[in-house]
Amino acid sequence: MTPFGERIRQLRQSRGASQKEMAAALNVSPAYLSALEHGRRSPPNWAMVQKIIGYFNVIWDEADELQRLAEISDPRVVVNTAGLSDKATALANLLARNIATLDDAQIDELFRRLEAMLEDDGSKTSDAARRRRS
């Protein structure tokens, strides 16, 4: 499941809507909606996210959160380490090989630590990202 799929399921269930009802309102198949909730589909495009926001009638922060979750919910991530250090490539491969063996607590801890490291080093990270893009 993806963060976006999990949030959509929570919203749908809290409002008592079935996948079939929501799918009909969004003009998509129930199979598509199920795959979206379970992380078997790439995140929806901007237009579909807007339809979902409209369906749930959410505004401001909650709408922004849905958009953000859609942006971070691609279940088939590709990490391009070309031009980075050998350690960066090793890290990407280590995570790719082992992520399925980690439990939720381990994933939470890794996520928390990495986020903290990136926040502490925010200016350097932003500069490095800009250099890679140019």
Secondary structure, DSSP 8 states (H G I E B T S, - for coil): --HHHHHHHHHHHHTT--HHHHHHHHTS-HHHHHHHHHT-S----HHHHHHHHHHHT--HHHHHHHHHHHHT--SS-----TTS-HHHHHHHHHHHHHGGG--HHHHHHHHHHHHHHHHHTHHHHHHHHHHHH-
